[in-house]
Amino acid sequence: MAAYDASKLKLPFMKYRFIAVGFSAALILLSLFSLAVKGVNYSVDFSGGIALQLRFQEPVDVGEIRAALSEAGQGQATIQVYDESDILLRYQDSSDAVRGEILSTLEARFGSVVIVRIDEVGPVVGQELRRQAAVAVSFAIAAILVYMAFRFRFRFGVAAVLALAHDAVIMLGVYSFTGREISTSFIAAVMTVIGYSLNDTIVVLDRVRENWNQLRTRSILELVNTSINQTLTRTIFTSLTTLMPVAAMFVFGGEVISNLSFAFLVGIAVGTYSSIYVAGAIVAEWYLRRPETR
């Protein structure tokens, strides 16, 4: 059997670049609108809440406690085990009604529950930590631009950074629209997806760079199309092999893992799309308006 030759693919991605850009612009506008109107549902990591130390009559299993808390609408609460019969819950809503519902649900499943202490806790991710994170992200973006400008060309760096911003805004918009909690695990997922998407974008743009000398005989749209098609098999296989275990985590992983895996599902899908259409379209359109031959 002859080996499969990916270079024979001739899918006209750039023919539909304006449709893709319009679709991306619509998603970004909807995301920004949702963020402005609905905001985001911050977890206790960001907003603070209540720390509730509870003592059970017998040793308890964290998984069973998580299931009971889900019934009470607090499946995202942070659970810390003190010993076999003591746990510490951290959750957002400090109202007596929510506390009463949590206690009644736990007592119905585990028997008598004693409140050892109740404390109001501040957010884990404070203002200073958020400021440091913003500085770190800014340095990371600058480093990406410098690397891409040195390794490829400055325009490629701008295209890569805009593709990453596209992915992050849409991920935040989806979480805002669906009301899912923004927690430290979500931030970790965003950072992971950004690295994943950047790697995919670099693969595509590296092939554009390798084919750059063909601009003497071909248009930039043909060159970008060819480059995307040459890397398409790798992109699809990588995305599918990543999505399958993440989908399994989303379906079978429980509420906490489900929230994390949902971020990966959205991020990988959007990142794969942006690597093909957003970054490629920016490079192509920029060249059409201001040709660069070096």
Secondary structure, 3 states (H helix, E strand, C coil): CCCCCHHHCCCCHHHHHHHHHHHHHHHHHHHHHHHHHCCCEECHHHHCEEEEEEEECCCCCHHHHHHHHHHCCCCCCEEEECCCCEEEEEECCCCHHHHHHHHHHHHHHHCCEEEEEEEEECCCCCHHHHHHHHHHHHHHHHHHHHHHHHHCCHHHHHHHHHHHHHHHHHHHHHHHHHCCEECHHHHHHHHHHHHHHHHHHHHHHHHHHHCHHHHHCCCHHHHHHHHHHHHHHHHHHHHHHHHHHHHHHHHHCHHHHHHHHHHHHHHHHHHHHHHHHHHHHHHHHHHHHCCCCC
